[in-house]
Amino acid sequence: MAARVSGLSLAVQFFVVGGLVSLLAMLMVGAVVTTLIERAVTRNAGATTALYVDSVIAPLLPDMRNTQVLDDAARQALDETLGQGALGRRLAAMRLWSRDGTILYAEDESLIDRRFVLTPDIKSAFAGNMVVNYDRFDILDKDMMEPSGPLLEIYNPILQPWSGDVVAVIEFYEYAHDFEATLQNARLRSWLAVAGVTVAFFLALYAVVVRGSRTIDRQARDLSRRVGELTTLLDQNRALHQRVQTATQRTTALNESYLRRLAADLHDGPTQFVALASMRLDSETVLGKHIPHDKRESEVSSIRASLEEALQEIRDICNGLVLPQIEMADLPEIIGHAIVAYERRTGMQVEQRLDPVTPALPISERICIYRFLQEALNNGYRHCRGASQIVTMTCDKDKVVVAVSDEGPGFDPDGVAPESLGLAGLRERVKSLGGSFDLDTSEKGTVLTVTLNLKEPAPS
């Protein structure tokens, strides 16, 4: 039960627990208030009746200080008073008690001059207190009949006029039909008042708790959302850190591979031609004194050709390494530089399909696109020489897409040797910038595509 309640919202918990507590408090306060009201109403009603009865009965009694016996005249006067008039209709019974517990007068003559044990209420009346009880009737004799209907039991002390001493106690019972209706009305009003105050107090507190609960729930949702966002960002940062580490490791390996390939190109190309020229410079044909002039000139021309070929290969290697002036160039100009250099070197023609609206790109993205075009066009030339090539570029507010396609026979991507640096280098360069690299090849041709994001990706 406690687990179920704790799983509810703060407002619901307060409604359940606070409602029970408020109900118990209402019952307790209502019971106390009703009891106090009943006592006050009963005492006021009894006091009014006692005052009235005392004003009517007391003048008929003899000097109770000097005598404890009522003569026939006093009893007859009491009988006539109680048997006729308004007082007789209001009272169900009346008894006159002396201090020793003797009944001096009663409507039931069998009780007169009989002594009974004084009850606590009679003793309190002889002490000078008026005692009022609701819906009670004391049966003194087994043959007595209890009057029907609600009654007020009143014990009123009779005081000596000049001394104020209590000389007797009048016990009488008043019909309480009107009093019962008044008391029920007072009870109803008291319960309604207590219930109204309790409900109003509870609703006021509930409104405050509901408002606070909504604020807490909203803050909890915001906190959960922020924690989720922070967790997502941490995961993204962790993934990006891992990607950077992987890209750094691969870039280091690729740089080493590039250096090895550059060394191999220099060793297998220009170095061979320079070595050959050096060997010929030390030959007898060049250094001999008796070699004919035309033969020597032919050897020198051959050496010069070897050196020129080595120089050309060095220039070709440098042209592939050096970037054009792209710091101030926009994307169409960069694409144009790459295509013009390729066409000049190979003599091929490349079709261009460029989006007229181009975004401003950072220098790293521009270098990436330039190297991509270099490698993609060169790969197309090496593997499908003579096939037409197309460069396309499309842009929107979120990304730029550059693609190089040809109509060659295609190739098997799985058959590319691991030491092949072109595609691997492109893929790692693009990934390091947060972009994507796609390869689509078939018998109908090959398409290489690079996509670079212009905005940071939204948290997933």
C-alpha positions as CSV (number, residue, x, y, z in Angstrom):
1,M,0.0,0.0,0.0
2,A,2.8,2.4,1.0
3,A,4.6,1.6,-2.3
4,R,1.5,2.3,-4.3
5,V,0.9,5.7,-2.5
6,S,4.6,6.7,-2.9
7,G,4.4,6.1,-6.6
8,L,1.6,8.6,-7.0
9,S,2.1,12.3,-7.6
10,L,2.4,14.7,-4.7
11,A,-1.0,16.1,-5.2
12,V,-2.7,12.7,-5.3
13,Q,-0.8,11.6,-2.2
14,F,-1.9,14.7,-0.3
15,F,-5.5,14.2,-1.5
16,V,-5.5,10.7,-0.2
17,V,-3.6,11.1,3.1
18,G,-4.7,14.7,3.7
19,G,-8.3,13.7,3.0
20,L,-8.2,10.9,5.5
21,V,-6.5,13.1,8.1
22,S,-9.0,15.9,7.5
23,L,-11.9,13.5,7.8
24,L,-10.7,12.2,11.1
25,A,-10.0,15.8,12.3
26,M,-13.5,16.8,11.2
27,L,-15.1,13.9,13.1
28,M,-13.1,14.7,16.2
29,V,-13.7,18.4,16.1
30,G,-17.3,17.9,15.2
31,A,-17.8,15.6,18.1
32,V,-16.2,17.9,20.6
33,V,-18.0,21.0,19.2
34,T,-21.3,19.2,19.1
35,T,-20.9,18.0,22.7
36,L,-20.1,21.5,23.9
37,I,-23.0,22.9,22.0
38,E,-25.3,20.2,23.4
39,R,-24.2,20.9,26.9
40,A,-24.6,24.7,26.5
41,V,-28.0,24.4,24.9
42,T,-29.1,21.9,27.5
43,R,-27.9,24.0,30.4
44,N,-29.5,27.1,29.0
45,A,-32.8,25.4,28.4
46,G,-32.7,23.8,31.9
47,A,-31.8,27.1,33.5
48,T,-34.8,28.8,31.8
49,T,-37.2,26.1,32.9
50,A,-35.7,26.0,36.4
51,L,-36.1,29.7,36.8
52,Y,-39.7,29.5,35.7
53,V,-40.5,26.5,37.9
54,D,-38.8,28.0,40.9
55,S,-40.8,31.2,40.5
56,V,-44.0,29.2,40.5
57,I,-43.2,26.4,43.0
58,A,-41.1,28.2,45.6
59,P,-43.9,30.5,46.9
60,L,-46.0,27.5,47.6
61,L,-43.4,25.8,49.9
62,P,-43.2,26.5,53.6
63,D,-40.1,27.5,55.5
64,M,-38.0,24.5,54.6
65,R,-35.3,25.5,57.2
66,N,-37.7,25.0,60.1
67,T,-39.7,22.1,58.8
68,Q,-39.0,19.2,56.5
69,V,-42.6,18.1,56.2
70,L,-45.2,19.5,53.8
71,D,-48.7,20.0,55.2
72,D,-51.8,19.1,53.3
73,A,-52.4,22.7,52.2
74,A,-48.9,22.9,50.5
75,R,-49.4,19.5,48.9
76,Q,-52.8,20.4,47.6
77,A,-51.4,23.7,46.2
78,L,-48.7,21.8,44.4
79,D,-51.1,19.3,43.1
80,E,-53.3,22.0,41.7
81,T,-50.4,23.9,40.2
82,L,-49.0,20.8,38.5
83,G,-52.3,19.5,37.4
84,Q,-53.5,22.6,35.8
85,G,-52.1,25.4,33.7
86,A,-49.0,25.7,31.5
87,L,-46.6,24.3,34.1
88,G,-48.6,21.0,34.3
89,R,-48.5,20.6,30.5
90,R,-44.7,21.2,30.4
91,L,-43.7,18.8,33.3
92,A,-43.8,15.1,33.1
93,A,-43.0,14.6,36.8
94,M,-41.7,16.5,39.9
95,R,-40.1,15.5,43.2
96,L,-39.0,17.5,46.2
97,W,-36.0,16.2,48.0
98,S,-34.7,16.8,51.5
99,R,-31.1,16.6,52.5
100,D,-31.5,13.1,54.1
101,G,-32.8,11.7,50.8
102,T,-36.5,11.8,51.8
103,I,-39.0,12.6,49.1
104,L,-41.2,15.4,50.5
105,Y,-43.4,15.6,47.5
106,A,-44.1,13.6,44.3
107,E,-47.0,13.2,42.0
108,D,-46.7,9.5,42.7
109,E,-48.0,9.4,46.3
110,S,-46.3,6.1,46.9
111,L,-42.9,7.9,46.8
112,I,-43.7,10.5,49.4
113,D,-41.9,10.2,52.7
114,R,-39.7,7.4,51.3
115,R,-35.9,7.7,51.6
116,F,-33.6,6.9,48.8
117,V,-29.8,7.0,48.4
118,L,-28.8,10.4,47.0
119,T,-27.4,10.3,43.5
120,P,-24.4,12.3,42.5
121,D,-26.7,14.7,40.6
122,I,-28.8,15.4,43.8
123,K,-25.6,15.8,45.9
124,S,-24.3,18.3,43.3
125,A,-27.7,20.2,43.5
126,F,-27.5,20.3,47.4
127,A,-24.0,21.8,46.9
128,G,-25.7,24.7,45.1
129,N,-25.3,23.6,41.5
130,M,-28.1,23.3,39.0
131,V,-27.8,20.0,37.1
132,V,-29.4,19.4,33.7
133,N,-29.5,16.1,31.8
134,Y,-31.1,15.4,28.4
135,D,-33.3,12.4,27.7
136,R,-33.1,10.8,31.2
137,F,-35.6,9.7,33.8
138,D,-34.7,8.1,37.2
139,I,-36.8,5.1,38.1
140,L,-37.0,5.0,41.9
141,D,-39.5,2.2,42.2
142,K,-39.9,-0.9,40.1
143,D,-43.6,-0.2,39.6
144,M,-43.1,3.3,38.2
145,M,-43.7,3.9,34.5
146,E,-41.2,6.0,32.5
147,P,-42.8,8.8,30.5
148,S,-42.5,8.5,26.7
149,G,-40.7,11.0,24.5
150,P,-37.6,13.1,25.1
151,L,-37.2,14.6,28.5
152,L,-35.0,17.2,30.3
153,E,-34.0,16.1,33.8
154,I,-33.4,19.2,36.0
155,Y,-32.1,19.3,39.6
156,N,-32.7,22.8,41.0
157,P,-31.5,23.8,44.5
158,I,-34.0,25.7,46.7
159,L,-32.2,28.5,48.6
160,Q,-33.2,30.1,51.9
161,P,-34.0,33.7,50.9
162,W,-32.1,35.6,53.7
163,S,-29.2,33.1,54.1
164,G,-28.8,31.6,50.6
165,D,-28.5,28.1,52.1
166,V,-29.8,25.1,50.1
167,V,-32.7,23.7,52.1
168,A,-34.2,21.4,49.4
169,V,-33.8,20.2,45.8
170,I,-36.6,20.2,43.2
171,E,-36.2,17.3,40.7
172,F,-38.5,17.8,37.7
173,Y,-38.7,16.4,34.2
174,E,-39.8,18.6,31.3
175,Y,-41.1,17.4,28.0
176,A,-38.4,18.2,25.4
177,H,-40.0,17.9,22.0
178,D,-39.2,21.5,21.1
179,F,-35.8,21.2,22.7
180,E,-35.1,18.1,20.7
181,A,-35.8,19.9,17.5
182,T,-33.7,22.9,18.6
183,L,-30.9,20.5,19.6
184,Q,-31.0,18.6,16.3
185,N,-30.9,21.9,14.4
186,A,-27.9,23.0,16.5
187,R,-26.2,19.7,15.9
188,L,-26.8,20.0,12.1
189,R,-25.5,23.5,12.0
190,S,-22.5,22.7,14.0
191,W,-21.6,19.7,11.8
192,L,-22.2,21.8,8.7
193,A,-20.0,24.6,10.1
194,V,-17.2,22.1,11.0
195,A,-17.5,20.3,7.7
196,G,-17.5,23.6,5.8
197,V,-14.4,24.9,7.6
198,T,-12.6,21.6,7.2
199,V,-13.4,21.3,3.5
200,A,-12.5,24.9,2.8
201,F,-9.2,24.5,4.7
202,F,-8.5,21.2,3.0
203,L,-9.2,22.7,-0.5
204,A,-7.1,25.7,0.2
205,L,-4.2,23.5,1.2
206,Y,-4.9,21.1,-1.7
207,A,-4.7,24.1,-4.1
208,V,-1.3,25.1,-2.7
209,V,-0.1,21.5,-2.9
210,V,-1.4,21.0,-6.5
211,R,0.4,24.2,-7.5
212,G,3.6,23.0,-5.8
213,S,3.2,19.5,-7.2
214,R,2.8,20.9,-10.8
215,T,5.9,23.0,-10.3
216,I,7.9,20.1,-8.9
217,D,6.6,17.8,-11.8
218,R,7.6,20.4,-14.4
219,Q,11.0,20.9,-12.8
220,A,11.4,17.1,-12.6
221,R,10.6,16.8,-16.3
222,D,12.9,19.7,-17.2
223,L,15.7,18.1,-15.1
224,S,15.1,14.7,-16.7
225,R,15.1,16.3,-20.1
226,R,18.3,18.1,-19.3
227,V,19.9,15.0,-17.9
228,G,18.9,13.1,-21.0
229,E,20.4,15.9,-23.2
230,L,23.5,15.9,-21.1
231,T,23.8,12.1,-21.3
232,T,23.3,12.3,-25.1
233,L,25.9,15.0,-25.4
234,L,28.3,13.0,-23.3
235,D,27.7,9.9,-25.5
236,Q,28.2,12.0,-28.6
237,N,31.3,13.6,-27.2
238,R,32.6,10.1,-26.3
239,A,31.8,8.9,-29.8
240,L,33.4,11.9,-31.4
241,H,36.4,11.5,-29.2
242,Q,36.7,7.9,-30.3
243,R,36.2,8.9,-33.9
244,V,38.9,11.6,-33.6
245,Q,41.3,9.1,-32.0
246,T,40.5,6.5,-34.7
247,A,40.8,9.2,-37.5
248,T,44.1,10.4,-36.0
249,Q,45.5,6.9,-35.9
250,R,44.4,6.2,-39.4
251,T,45.6,9.5,-40.6
252,T,49.0,8.8,-39.1
253,A,49.1,5.5,-40.9
254,L,47.9,7.0,-44.1
255,N,50.6,9.8,-43.9
256,E,53.2,7.1,-43.4
257,S,51.8,5.2,-46.4
258,Y,51.8,8.4,-48.4
259,L,55.4,9.1,-47.5
260,R,56.3,5.5,-48.5
261,R,54.5,5.8,-51.8
262,L,56.1,9.2,-52.4
263,A,59.5,7.7,-51.7
264,A,58.7,4.8,-54.0
265,D,57.6,7.1,-56.8
266,L,60.8,9.1,-56.4
267,H,62.9,6.0,-56.2
268,D,61.3,4.2,-59.1
269,G,61.0,7.3,-61.3
270,P,63.2,10.3,-61.1
271,T,65.9,8.6,-59.1
272,Q,66.4,5.9,-61.8
273,F,66.7,8.5,-64.5
274,V,69.2,10.6,-62.5
275,A,71.2,7.4,-61.6
276,L,71.2,6.4,-65.3
277,A,72.4,9.9,-66.3
278,S,75.1,9.9,-63.6
279,M,76.4,6.5,-64.8
280,R,76.5,7.8,-68.4
281,L,78.4,10.9,-67.3
282,D,81.1,8.6,-66.0
283,S,81.2,6.5,-69.1
284,E,84.1,6.3,-71.6
285,T,81.9,7.8,-74.2
286,V,81.7,11.1,-72.4
287,L,85.1,11.2,-70.7
288,G,87.3,9.5,-73.3
289,K,89.7,11.7,-75.2
290,H,89.5,9.8,-78.5
291,I,85.7,9.5,-78.7
292,P,84.3,11.1,-81.9
293,H,82.4,14.3,-81.4
294,D,79.1,13.2,-82.8
295,K,79.1,10.0,-80.6
296,R,79.8,12.1,-77.6
297,E,77.1,14.6,-78.5
298,S,74.6,11.8,-78.9
299,E,75.5,10.4,-75.4
300,V,75.1,13.9,-73.9
301,S,71.7,14.3,-75.6
302,S,70.6,11.0,-74.1
303,I,71.8,12.1,-70.7
304,R,70.0,15.4,-71.1
305,A,66.8,13.5,-72.0
306,S,67.0,11.3,-69.0
307,L,67.4,14.4,-66.7
308,E,64.6,16.2,-68.4
309,E,62.3,13.1,-67.9
310,A,63.3,12.9,-64.3
311,L,62.6,16.6,-63.9
312,Q,59.2,16.2,-65.5
313,E,58.3,13.4,-63.1
314,I,59.4,15.5,-60.1
315,R,57.2,18.3,-61.4
316,D,54.3,15.9,-61.8
317,I,54.7,14.6,-58.3
318,C,54.9,18.2,-56.9
319,N,51.8,19.2,-58.8
320,G,49.9,16.5,-57.1
321,L,51.1,17.7,-53.7
322,V,50.7,21.4,-54.0
323,L,47.3,23.0,-53.6
324,P,46.2,26.0,-55.7
325,Q,45.3,29.3,-54.1
326,I,42.0,28.3,-52.6
327,E,42.0,30.4,-49.4
328,M,40.0,33.1,-51.1
329,A,38.2,30.8,-53.7
330,D,34.6,29.8,-53.5
331,L,33.3,26.3,-54.1
332,P,32.8,26.6,-58.0
333,E,36.3,28.0,-58.3
334,I,37.8,25.2,-56.3
335,I,36.0,22.7,-58.5
336,G,37.1,24.5,-61.6
337,H,40.8,24.4,-60.4
338,A,40.7,20.7,-59.9
339,I,39.0,20.0,-63.3
340,V,41.3,22.3,-65.2
341,A,44.4,20.7,-63.7
342,Y,43.1,17.3,-64.5
343,E,42.1,18.2,-68.1
344,R,45.5,19.9,-68.7
345,R,47.4,16.8,-67.4
346,T,45.3,14.1,-69.2
347,G,43.8,15.9,-72.2
348,M,40.3,14.6,-71.1
349,Q,37.1,16.7,-71.0
350,V,34.9,16.7,-67.9
351,E,31.3,17.8,-67.8
352,Q,30.3,20.1,-65.0
353,R,26.8,20.3,-63.4
354,L,27.0,22.8,-60.6
355,D,24.3,24.3,-58.4
356,P,24.3,28.1,-58.9
357,V,23.7,28.8,-55.2
358,T,26.8,27.8,-53.2
359,P,27.5,28.2,-49.5
360,A,30.6,29.6,-47.8
361,L,32.7,26.7,-46.6
362,P,35.7,26.6,-44.2
363,I,39.1,26.0,-45.6
364,S,39.2,22.4,-44.3
365,E,36.0,21.5,-46.3
366,R,37.3,23.2,-49.4
367,I,40.6,21.3,-49.2
368,C,38.7,18.1,-48.7
369,I,36.5,18.7,-51.8
370,Y,39.6,19.6,-53.9
371,R,41.5,16.4,-52.9
372,F,38.3,14.4,-53.5
373,L,38.0,15.7,-57.0
374,Q,41.7,15.0,-57.6
375,E,41.6,11.4,-56.5
376,A,38.2,10.6,-58.0
377,L,39.1,12.0,-61.5
378,N,42.5,10.4,-61.4
379,N,41.0,7.0,-60.4
380,G,38.6,7.3,-63.3
381,Y,41.4,8.1,-65.7
382,R,43.5,5.2,-64.5
383,H,40.8,2.5,-64.5
384,C,38.5,3.6,-67.4
385,R,40.5,5.8,-69.6
386,G,38.4,7.2,-72.4
387,A,35.1,7.0,-70.5
388,S,33.2,10.3,-70.1
389,Q,33.3,11.9,-66.6
390,I,30.8,14.2,-64.9
391,V,31.2,16.4,-61.8
392,T,28.0,17.4,-60.0
393,M,27.5,19.7,-57.0
394,T,24.2,20.4,-55.2
395,C,23.7,22.5,-52.1
396,D,21.0,23.3,-49.6
397,K,20.9,25.0,-46.2
398,D,22.1,21.9,-44.4
399,K,24.6,20.1,-46.6
400,V,26.7,20.2,-49.8
401,V,27.0,17.1,-52.1
402,V,29.8,16.7,-54.6
403,A,29.9,13.6,-56.9
404,V,32.2,12.3,-59.7
405,S,30.7,9.7,-62.0
406,D,31.9,7.9,-65.1
407,E,30.5,5.4,-67.6
408,G,33.3,2.9,-67.2
409,P,32.9,-0.9,-66.5
410,G,33.1,-0.5,-62.7
411,F,35.2,-2.6,-60.3
412,D,34.9,-4.8,-57.3
413,P,35.4,-2.7,-54.1
414,D,36.3,-5.8,-52.2
415,G,39.2,-6.4,-54.7
416,V,40.9,-3.1,-53.8
417,A,44.3,-3.8,-52.2
418,P,44.7,-2.8,-48.6
419,E,47.7,-0.7,-49.5
420,S,45.7,1.3,-51.9
421,L,45.6,4.8,-50.4
422,G,43.2,6.7,-52.6
423,L,39.8,5.6,-51.4
424,A,40.9,5.0,-47.8
425,G,42.5,8.4,-47.6
426,L,39.3,10.1,-49.0
427,R,37.1,8.2,-46.6
428,E,39.1,9.1,-43.5
429,R,39.5,12.7,-44.6
430,V,35.7,13.1,-45.1
431,K,34.9,11.3,-41.8
432,S,37.2,13.5,-39.9
433,L,35.0,16.5,-40.9
434,G,31.8,14.7,-39.9
435,G,30.7,14.0,-43.5
436,S,30.0,10.8,-45.4
437,F,31.7,9.1,-48.3
438,D,29.7,6.8,-50.7
439,L,30.9,4.5,-53.5
440,D,28.5,3.0,-56.0
441,T,30.0,0.9,-58.8
442,S,28.5,-1.5,-61.3
443,E,28.8,-2.5,-65.0
444,K,27.1,0.7,-65.9
445,G,29.7,3.0,-64.2
446,T,31.0,4.3,-61.0
447,V,29.8,7.2,-58.8
448,L,31.9,8.6,-55.9
449,T,29.9,10.9,-53.6
450,V,31.0,13.2,-50.7
451,T,28.4,14.8,-48.4
452,L,29.5,17.5,-46.0
453,N,27.2,18.9,-43.3
454,L,26.9,22.7,-43.1
455,K,25.4,22.5,-39.6
456,E,26.2,20.4,-36.6
457,P,24.0,17.3,-36.4
458,A,21.1,17.6,-33.8
459,P,21.4,15.4,-30.7
460,S,19.8,12.0,-31.3
